[in-house]
């Protein structure tokens, strides 16, 4: 028995492709494990292109392997597969003997092999004596849980077939079954635990036909369902693990970029923040890793139980043994279901987020020299070296002298003075505006001639582009218009919003509409087929109804105006940044360029200001010196470096060229 167990453990440490001990074991989504080099060689194939789909299947079960990106090589793809660290650690222990500890993990990063004396549960690392002493001294790690070196045991181990036929308490062969408790009993169990049971029978008397009865089918179906449920849990844990690892990397970059602008505090703040991030990440990563291991162990147990039952259905063994197997596995199924329900209620998806220190951010905002330098300069070269990192990455657009073009928005059958709410440039340099007072959507060519217009029953408000020749427009009648601008402007469809709709913007996946409903400002999220997904509370105080939306180039942050403030919020409604300035009184129309610079109209200040995505003012782009009177809307053409400004109660629009 002992020799068979050792042989079975050694077989589990061998790669199914090369039949040698694993080297850097990697697991696929189907849960089969291979050497990193072996799976890399397999997906590459002999004389076959890496991009061919038939070369990306598991060598054992032929389950398709997720396709790589076009930029990935087989080596890059294989290196990013999840590593089975427990197998790797078990192999190290086998190489040095069962009773021998493994090497210190921190020292291995420097190529040193020092025998470990302790295991940090919090960091999931083995430590040598030197690292252990340091670990207990450092403030960030002194409270970690330290134990003797060990490999975490599986929470559920599959039973062997021999164990199924014997009582776990008395080690005697099962001879009875209690139908009342649905429990197998040995002779001692029958006397001690079931002496008062009325439905106690010899197994051979009730086992006839158990291979074909409905209970067998039900248990097999339950096992299949359990396997699928735990595979789903395993994949969820794996995806969440990858997600927080990516979030960790992203936050590290954000922290480093943020600290570059503050030279006086760079070393101190970066070290403190990164240590906190590392601590949170390791705690969550360890918890999720343990949950992944737990899922795998149950999946293996379920597979073993299923195979055991299937073998019994195909074997020539008598029904007595089959009945015992069936009864035993039925009990296991209950345990698996309980384990799944417990996991479903206790496992939690984790996200790691970085939130800047508000006090520190406020301190930076009070530095008047930063604002003065920004206002006086349109070029990056004129900014001092302590400007935030976003400004050092791009040339700040400014208006080309004598580039203003003024043209009329009025068409012959307009009965009233135009009141342009908003507008948008199209990829071919045409543009569309919404004339609220005359209830028209007007299409202009690149020479500023109105070539088509659409009269609607409601007052058009704001618009966004959803593809190359299609716009979505909000209106005063709770209706949203979908219009085509392929050749001329035509209505395609409408849908009704539950509330009064104003600002609108879109990302690659969603259309976001600002709705006022029962005195609350809300954001309604739709998919690209205009199917409602969810409604979120906008964390912005109510002010003027002239609120506009625009989305950043990454599709994640929404820029809003309300009152005298620009708000930057996440797609989930979380407040990220706010911006106030004396140059921004009654903020109205807003747009964002491809570099993430925000352009916002101020009706009372008669300005168009430039603000970064982190709510730092770069400068005043346009003012009354450029002829602005009541600017309410703005639109950019990144391709041709044009900006158009719409003014309230005016038949004129102004176009400027940026340099």
C-alpha positions in Angstrom: 0.0 0.0 0.0 2.8 2.4 0.9 4.8 1.6 -2.2 1.7 2.1 -4.4 1.0 5.5 -2.8 4.5 6.7 -3.4 4.4 5.5 -7.0 1.1 7.3 -7.5 2.5 10.6 -6.0 5.5 10.3 -8.3 3.3 9.7 -11.3 1.4 12.9 -10.4 4.6 14.9 -10.6 5.4 13.7 -14.2 4.5 15.7 -17.4 2.1 13.8 -19.6 4.1 14.9 -22.7 7.7 14.2 -21.8 6.9 11.7 -19.0 9.7 13.4 -17.0 9.4 15.3 -13.7 7.7 18.7 -14.3 9.8 21.7 -15.1 7.9 24.9 -14.4 4.5 23.2 -14.3 1.8 25.2 -16.1 -2.0 24.5 -16.0 -4.4 25.0 -18.9 -8.1 26.0 -18.5 -9.1 22.3 -18.7 -7.0 21.8 -15.5 -4.4 19.5 -17.2 -0.8 20.3 -16.2 2.4 20.2 -18.4 5.9 21.5 -18.4 6.2 25.1 -19.7 8.6 24.0 -22.5 6.4 21.0 -23.5 3.2 22.9 -23.9 5.1 25.7 -25.7 6.5 23.1 -28.1 3.0 21.5 -28.5 1.2 24.7 -29.5 4.0 25.6 -31.9 3.8 22.3 -33.8 6.2 20.9 -36.4 6.2 23.2 -39.4 2.7 24.6 -38.5 1.9 28.3 -38.1 1.4 29.4 -34.5 -1.8 31.1 -35.4 -3.6 27.9 -36.6 -6.4 27.0 -34.3 -6.0 23.2 -34.5 -2.6 23.5 -32.8 -4.1 25.1 -29.7 -5.8 22.1 -28.1 -5.0 20.2 -24.9 -2.9 17.1 -25.8 -5.0 15.0 -23.4 -8.6 16.1 -23.6 -8.4 18.1 -26.9 -10.2 21.1 -25.2 -9.4 24.3 -27.2 -6.8 26.5 -25.6 -7.6 30.3 -25.5 -6.1 32.0 -28.5 -3.1 34.3 -27.9 -2.9 37.9 -29.0 -1.2 38.6 -32.4 1.8 40.1 -30.6 2.5 37.0 -28.5 5.1 34.3 -29.2 4.5 30.8 -28.0 7.1 31.4 -25.3 5.4 34.5 -24.1 2.0 32.8 -24.1 3.3 29.7 -22.2 5.1 31.8 -19.6 1.9 33.7 -18.6 -0.1 30.5 -18.0 -0.8 29.9 -14.2 2.0 28.1 -12.4 1.1 25.3 -10.0 3.2 26.4 -7.2 2.3 23.5 -4.9 3.5 20.9 -7.4 6.7 22.9 -7.8 7.3 23.0 -4.1 6.4 19.3 -3.7 9.0 18.5 -6.3 11.6 20.5 -4.4 10.8 18.7 -1.3 11.0 15.3 -3.0 14.4 16.2 -4.4 15.7 17.0 -0.9 13.8 14.3 1.0 10.3 14.3 2.6 11.7 15.6 6.0 13.9 18.3 4.5 12.8 21.9 4.2 12.9 23.8 1.0 15.0 26.8 0.0 14.4 30.4 1.1 12.2 32.1 -1.5 13.5 35.7 -1.2 17.1 34.5 -1.5 16.2 32.6 -4.7 15.5 35.9 -6.4 19.2 36.7 -6.0 20.3 33.2 -7.1 21.1 32.1 -3.6 20.0 28.7 -2.1 19.7 29.0 1.6 17.8 26.4 3.7 14.6 27.8 5.1 13.6 27.7 8.8 10.2 29.2 8.7 7.1 29.8 6.4 5.2 33.1 6.3 1.6 32.4 5.8 0.8 36.0 4.9 3.4 36.3 2.2 3.2 32.6 1.2 7.0 32.4 1.2 9.7 30.2 2.9 12.3 32.1 4.8 15.9 31.4 5.9 17.2 32.5 9.3 18.4 35.9 8.0 15.2 36.7 6.1 13.1 35.4 9.0 14.9 37.8 11.4 14.4 40.7 9.0 10.8 39.7 8.4 10.1 40.1 12.2 11.8 43.5 12.3 10.2 45.3 9.4 7.1 47.3 10.3 5.2 46.1 7.3 5.8 42.4 8.0 6.4 42.1 11.8 2.7 41.1 12.4 2.7 38.4 9.7 1.8 34.8 10.7 5.0 32.6 10.7 4.9 28.8 11.0 7.3 25.9 10.4 7.7 24.9 6.8 4.8 23.0 5.4 2.8 22.3 2.3 -1.0 23.1 2.7 -3.0 19.9 2.6 -5.9 19.4 0.2 -9.2 20.1 1.9 -10.9 17.0 0.3 -8.9 14.0 -0.7 -10.4 11.4 -3.1 -11.2 8.1 -1.5 -9.5 5.0 -2.8 -11.7 2.1 -3.9 -10.5 0.0 -1.0 -11.6 2.7 1.5 -15.1 2.7 0.0 -15.8 -0.9 1.1 -14.5 -0.5 4.7 -15.8 1.4 7.7 -13.7 4.5 8.4 -14.2 4.1 12.2 -13.7 0.4 12.7 -11.8 -0.6 9.6 -14.2 -3.5 9.0 -15.9 -4.4 5.8 -19.4 -3.0 5.3 -22.1 -5.7 5.7 -25.3 -3.7 6.5 -27.1 -0.7 5.2 -29.5 1.5 7.1 -32.2 2.7 4.7 -33.5 5.1 7.3 -30.2 7.0 7.5 -29.0 5.9 4.1 -25.7 4.9 5.7 -23.4 1.8 5.3 -22.6 -0.1 8.5 -20.0 -2.6 9.6 -21.0 -5.2 12.2 -19.9 -2.9 15.0 -21.8 0.1 13.6 -24.9 -2.0 13.4 -24.7 -2.9 17.1 -23.6 0.5 18.5 -25.1 3.3 16.2 -28.1 1.5 14.6 -29.3 -0.9 17.2 -32.7 0.9 17.3 -33.1 1.3 13.5 -35.9 -0.6 12.0 -34.7 -0.5 8.4 -31.3 -2.2 8.8 -30.7 -4.9 6.1 -27.8 -7.0 4.8 -26.4 -5.2 1.8 -26.8 -8.2 -0.5 -30.5 -8.3 0.2 -31.1 -4.7 -1.1 -28.4 -4.3 -3.7 -30.0 -6.1 -6.6 -30.4 -3.9 -9.7 -28.6 -0.8 -8.3 -26.5 -0.4 -11.5 -29.5 0.4 -13.5 -31.8 2.2 -11.1 -32.6 5.9 -11.1 -30.3 6.6 -8.0 -27.2 5.7 -10.1 -28.3 8.1 -12.9 -29.1 10.8 -10.4 -25.7 10.6 -8.6 -23.8 10.6 -11.9 -25.7 13.7 -13.0 -24.9 15.3 -9.7 -21.2 14.5 -10.1 -21.2 16.0 -13.6 -23.0 19.1 -12.3 -20.6 19.4 -9.3 -17.6 19.1 -11.6 -18.9 21.9 -13.8 -19.7 24.1 -10.8 -16.2 23.8 -9.3 -14.6 24.3 -12.7 -16.5 27.5 -12.9 -15.3 28.5 -9.4 -11.8 27.6 -10.3 -11.9 29.7 -13.5 -13.4 32.6 -11.6 -10.7 32.4 -8.9 -8.0 32.2 -11.6 -9.4 35.2 -13.5 -9.7 37.2 -10.3 -6.1 36.3 -9.5 -5.0 37.5 -12.9 -7.2 40.6 -12.5 -5.7 41.8 -9.2 -2.2 41.0 -10.5 -2.9 43.3 -13.5 -4.5 45.9 -11.2 -1.4 45.7 -9.0 0.9 46.4 -12.0 -1.4 49.2 -13.1 -1.4 50.8 -9.7 2.3 50.6 -9.4 2.7 52.5 -12.6 0.1 55.1 -11.5 1.8 55.5 -8.2 5.2 56.0 -9.8 3.9 58.5 -12.4 2.1 60.4 -9.6 5.2 60.6 -7.4 7.5 61.9 -10.2 5.8 65.3 -10.1 6.4 65.7 -6.4 10.2 65.6 -6.1 10.4 66.5 -2.5 8.4 63.5 -1.3 9.1 60.9 -4.1 11.1 58.3 -2.2 9.2 58.4 1.1 5.7 58.4 -0.4 6.4 55.8 -3.1 8.0 53.4 -0.7 5.2 53.7 1.9 2.4 53.3 -0.7 4.0 50.4 -2.6 4.5 48.5 0.7 0.8 48.9 1.5 -0.1 47.8 -2.0 2.2 44.8 -1.7 0.7 43.8 1.6 -2.9 44.0 0.4 -2.0 42.1 -2.8 -0.2 39.3 -1.1 -3.0 38.8 1.5 -5.7 38.7 -1.3 -3.5 36.6 -3.6 -2.8 34.1 -0.9 -6.5 33.8 -0.1 -7.5 33.3 -3.7 -4.6 30.9 -4.3 -5.9 28.7 -1.5 -9.4 28.9 -2.9 -8.1 27.8 -6.3 -6.3 24.8 -4.6 -9.5 24.0 -2.8 -11.5 24.0 -6.0 -9.0 21.8 -7.7 -9.0 19.3 -4.9 -12.8 19.0 -5.0 -12.8 18.7 -8.8 -10.3 15.8 -8.5 -12.4 14.1 -5.8 -15.6 14.5 -7.9 -13.7 13.0 -10.9 -12.5 10.1 -8.8 -16.0 9.4 -7.5 -17.5 9.5 -10.9 -14.9 7.2 -12.4 -15.4 4.8 -9.5 -19.1 4.6 -10.2 -18.6 4.3 -14.0 -16.2 1.4 -13.4 -18.8 -0.3 -11.3 -21.4 0.0 -14.0 -19.1 -1.6 -16.5 -17.5 -4.2 -14.2 -18.6 -7.8 -13.6 -18.6 -7.3 -9.8 -21.7 -8.3 -7.9 -24.4 -5.8 -7.1 -23.4 -5.8 -3.5 -20.2 -4.0 -4.1 -21.8 -1.7 -6.6 -24.5 -0.7 -4.1 -21.9 0.0 -1.5 -20.0 2.2 -3.9 -23.2 4.0 -4.9 -24.2 4.6 -1.4 -20.8 5.9 -0.4 -20.6 8.2 -3.4 -24.1 9.5 -2.7 -22.8 10.6 0.7 -19.9 12.3 -0.9 -22.1 14.2 -3.2 -23.9 15.7 -0.3 -20.5 16.8 1.1 -19.5 18.3 -2.2 -22.8 20.2 -2.5 -22.4 21.6 1.0 -18.8 22.5 0.2 -19.9 24.3 -3.0 -22.7 26.2 -1.2 -20.2 27.2 1.5 -17.7 28.3 -1.2 -20.4 30.2 -3.1 -21.3 32.2 0.1 -17.7 32.7 1.3 -15.7 33.3 -1.8 -15.5 36.9 -2.8 -14.2 38.7 -5.9 -11.5 41.0 -4.9 -10.4 44.3 -6.5 -7.5 46.4 -5.6 -7.9 50.1 -6.1 -5.6 53.1 -5.5 -7.1 56.2 -4.0 -4.9 59.2 -3.7 -4.4 61.1 -0.4 -7.0 63.9 -0.6 -5.0 66.1 1.8 -1.9 65.8 -0.3 -3.8 66.4 -3.5 -5.4 69.5 -1.9 -1.9 70.8 -0.9 -0.8 70.6 -4.5 -3.8 72.5 -5.7 -2.9 75.4 -3.4 0.5 75.9 -5.1 -0.3 79.1 -6.9 2.8 79.1 -9.0 1.6 76.0 -10.9 -1.6 77.7 -11.9 0.1 80.9 -13.0 2.7 79.2 -15.2 -0.1 77.1 -16.8 -2.2 80.1 -17.6 0.6 82.0 -19.3 1.8 79.1 -21.5 0.2 77.2 -24.4 3.3 75.1 -25.0 4.7 72.3 -23.0 8.2 73.8 -23.2 7.1 76.8 -21.2 6.0 74.7 -18.3 8.3 74.2 -15.3 9.8 70.8 -14.5 7.6 70.3 -11.5 4.3 70.2 -13.5 2.5 66.9 -13.2 3.6 64.0 -15.4 0.6 64.2 -17.7 1.7 67.6 -19.1 5.2 66.4 -19.9 3.8 63.8 -22.2 2.1 66.0 -24.8 2.3 69.4 -26.5 -0.5 71.6 -25.3 -2.8 72.7 -28.2 -3.3 76.4 -28.6 -5.1 78.5 -31.1 -3.4 79.4 -34.3 -3.4 83.2 -34.7 -5.9 84.7 -37.2 -7.5 81.2 -37.8 -11.0 82.0 -36.7 -13.8 81.3 -39.2 -17.4 82.5 -38.4 -20.3 81.0 -40.3 -24.1 81.0 -40.0 -26.1 78.1 -38.6 -29.4 79.4 -39.7 -31.2 77.8 -42.7 -33.9 79.6 -44.8 -37.0 78.1 -43.1 -35.8 78.7 -39.6 -38.4 80.8 -37.9 -36.4 81.9 -34.9 -32.9 82.7 -33.9 -30.8 79.6 -33.5 -29.9 78.2 -30.1 -27.3 75.5 -30.7 -27.1 73.1 -27.8 -24.3 70.9 -29.0 -22.5 69.6 -32.1 -20.1 66.9 -33.2 -17.4 66.5 -35.9 -17.7 63.5 -38.2 -14.6 61.6 -39.5 -14.8 63.2 -42.9 -14.7 66.8 -41.4 -18.5 67.3 -41.7 -20.3 68.2 -38.6 -23.8 68.0 -37.1 -25.4 70.5 -34.6 -28.6 70.5 -32.6 -30.7 73.6 -32.9 -32.9 73.5 -29.9 -35.1 76.5 -30.7 -35.9 75.5 -34.3 -36.1 71.8 -33.3 -33.7 70.7 -36.0 -30.6 68.6 -36.5 -28.4 70.2 -39.1 -25.6 68.6 -41.2 -22.8 70.8 -42.5 -20.1 69.9 -45.0 -16.5 70.7 -44.5 -16.9 74.1 -46.2 -19.5 75.0 -43.5 -22.6 74.8 -45.8 -25.7 73.2 -44.4 -26.4 70.3 -46.8 -29.2 68.6 -44.9 -31.4 69.0 -41.8 -33.9 66.9 -39.9 -36.9 68.5 -38.2 -38.1 66.6 -35.1 -41.1 67.0 -32.8 -38.9 67.5 -29.7 -36.2 70.0 -28.8 -32.9 68.3 -29.6 -30.2 68.6 -26.9 -27.0 66.6 -26.9 -25.5 64.0 -29.2 -22.7 61.4 -29.4 -21.2 59.3 -32.2 -21.7 55.6 -32.0 -20.1 54.6 -35.3 -18.8 56.3 -38.5 -22.2 57.4 -39.8 -24.6 57.1 -36.9 -25.4 59.5 -34.0 -27.6 59.2 -30.9 -29.3 62.5 -29.8 -31.2 63.3 -26.6 -34.3 65.5 -26.6 -36.8 67.2 -24.4 -39.5 64.6 -24.9 -37.9 61.8 -23.0 -37.0 60.4 -26.4 -33.6 59.5 -27.8 -33.2 59.7 -31.5 -30.9 57.4 -33.6 -30.0 59.2 -36.8 -27.9 58.3 -39.9 -25.5 60.9 -41.4 -24.2 58.7 -44.2 -25.2 61.1 -47.1 -27.9 63.2 -45.5 -29.3 63.3 -42.0 -32.2 60.9 -41.6 -34.0 59.4 -38.6 -33.5 55.6 -38.1 -35.3 55.0 -34.8 -36.1 56.3 -31.3 -36.4 54.9 -27.8 -37.9 56.3 -24.7 -35.9 57.1 -21.5 -37.5 56.9 -18.0 -36.8 60.5 -17.1 -35.7 63.8 -18.6 -32.6 63.1 -20.7 -29.7 65.6 -21.2 -26.0 64.7 -21.6 -25.0 61.7 -23.6 -21.7 60.0 -24.5 -20.5 56.6 -25.7 -17.6 54.2 -25.4 -16.9 51.1 -27.5 -19.3 49.0 -25.4 -21.9 51.4 -24.0 -24.0 54.5 -24.5 -24.3 56.6 -21.3 -27.2 59.0 -20.9 -27.7 61.5 -18.1 -31.3 61.4 -16.8 -33.1 63.6 -14.3 -35.8 61.5 -12.6 -37.7 62.5 -9.4 -35.2 65.2 -8.6 -32.2 62.9 -8.9 -29.3 63.0 -11.4 -28.7 59.5 -12.8 -26.6 57.8 -15.4 -28.4 55.2 -17.5 -26.1 52.7 -19.2 -27.1 51.0 -22.5 -25.4 48.5 -24.7 -24.6 49.3 -28.3 -28.0 47.8 -29.4 -29.6 50.4 -27.0 -30.7 47.8 -24.5 -30.9 49.1 -21.0 -28.2 47.6 -18.7 -28.3 49.5 -15.4 -28.9 52.8 -13.7 -26.4 54.4 -11.4 -26.6 57.4 -9.0 -24.4 60.3 -10.3 -22.4 61.6 -7.3 -22.9 65.2 -8.3 -25.1 67.9 -6.6 -28.0 69.2 -8.7 -27.5 72.5 -10.4 -28.4 73.8 -13.8 -30.1 71.4 -16.3 -27.4 72.3 -18.8 -25.3 69.3 -17.9 -23.1 67.6 -20.5 -21.1 64.4 -20.7 -18.0 63.3 -22.5 -16.0 60.1 -22.1 -12.2 59.8 -21.9 -10.1 58.1 -24.6 -9.7 55.0 -22.5 -13.5 54.6 -22.3 -13.4 54.3 -18.4 -13.8 57.9 -17.1 -16.8 60.1 -17.7 -16.4 63.9 -17.6 -19.5 65.9 -16.5 -20.3 69.5 -16.0 -22.7 70.9 -13.3 -22.8 74.4 -12.0 -19.3 75.8 -11.8 -17.6 72.5 -11.7 -16.1 69.8 -13.9 -16.6 66.3 -12.4 -14.7 63.2 -13.4 -16.4 60.0 -12.4 -15.8 56.3 -13.1 -18.1 54.3 -15.3 -19.6 52.8 -12.1 -20.4 56.3 -10.7 -17.5 56.7 -8.3 -16.2 60.3 -7.9 -12.6 60.5 -9.1 -11.7 64.2 -9.4 -13.4 67.7 -9.4 -12.2 71.0 -10.9 -13.1 74.6 -10.0 -11.6 77.8 -11.4 -12.3 81.5 -11.6 -12.1 80.9 -15.4 -15.0 78.5 -15.2 -18.3 80.0 -14.2 -21.4 78.1 -15.3 -19.6 75.2 -17.0 -21.6 73.8 -20.0 -20.4 72.0 -23.1 -17.5 69.6 -22.6 -15.4 67.3 -24.8 -12.2 65.3 -24.5 -9.4 64.9 -27.1 -7.4 61.8 -27.9 -4.7 62.7 -25.3 -7.3 63.0 -22.5 -7.3 66.8 -22.4 -10.7 68.2 -21.4 -12.1 71.2 -23.2 -15.0 73.0 -21.4 -17.1 76.0 -22.1 -17.9 78.6 -19.5 -20.9 80.7 -20.4 -20.4 83.5 -17.8 -16.6 83.6 -17.9 -16.8 83.6 -21.7 -14.0 81.1 -21.9 -13.0 77.6 -23.2 -10.6 76.1 -20.6 -8.2 73.1 -20.9 -8.1 70.7 -18.0 -6.2 67.4 -17.6 -8.0 64.1 -16.9 -6.8 64.5 -13.3 -8.5 67.8 -12.9 -5.5 70.1 -13.3 -6.0 73.3 -15.3 -3.6 73.7 -18.2 -4.8 77.1 -19.5 -7.5 79.2 -21.1 -7.7 78.2 -24.7 -10.3 80.8 -25.8 -11.8 83.9 -24.2 -13.7 87.1 -25.0 -10.5 88.2 -26.7 -11.4 85.7 -29.4 -14.9 87.1 -29.8 -16.7 84.6 -27.4 -19.9 86.0 -25.9 -22.0 83.1 -24.5 -20.2 79.8 -25.3 -22.4 76.8 -24.5 -20.9 73.9 -26.6 -17.6 72.8 -28.0 -16.5 70.0 -30.4 -13.1 68.8 -31.5 -11.7 67.3 -34.7 -8.5 65.6 -33.6 -7.7 64.6 -37.2 -7.6 68.2 -38.6 -6.9 70.0 -35.4 -10.1 72.1 -35.5 -12.3 73.2 -32.6 -15.8 74.6 -33.1 -17.6 76.7 -30.4 -21.4 77.1 -30.3 -23.0 80.1 -28.6 -26.4 80.6 -27.0 -29.0 82.8 -28.7 -26.8 83.2 -31.8 -27.0 82.3 -35.5 -23.2 82.2 -35.7 -20.7 79.4 -34.9 -16.9 79.9 -34.6 -14.2 77.5 -35.8 -10.6 77.8 -34.8 -7.5 75.8 -35.9 -5.2 74.4 -33.2 -1.5 74.1 -33.3 
